Amino acid sequence: MSIVLEKPIDVDTDERTEVERRYAELSRRWPDRKVEVIDGRIVVREVPTTDHARIIFRLLLQLMPFVTERGWEIWQDVALFLGPQVDRYRPDVLVVPQDPPLWGDDHVYARSTPAG
């Protein structure tokens, strides 16, 4: 279940800075939860279920031959940096090249992913 903590914001105002501050605060407060900013709203997701884990496992089995062949890596629970916007997505699975460029400690640039 997801909890939406913020109303949508106008990204051209100072509200953007406030949402980014609250995002960082909530990410530190709930390290065991998935905290994202989606469409200008902070969304906190529960810990995944066993059904979710099984789906991710099956996806990883399908990805592994391609990732191994190309020397890529599979990362989990890392935010995807899409540029200077408020939204911060934390995909369940992220395929990256070895040593991709990072924005901060826990954001990988989207352009460095194979689909980026």
PyMOL commands that set and color helices and strands:
alter all, ss='L'
color gray80, all
select helices_A, chain A and resi 15-29+50-70+110-112
alter helices_A, ss='H'
color red, helices_A
select strands_A, chain A and resi 2-4+34-38+41-45+73-75+79-81+94-96+107-109
alter strands_A, ss='S'
color yellow, strands_A
deselect
rebuild
show_as cartoon
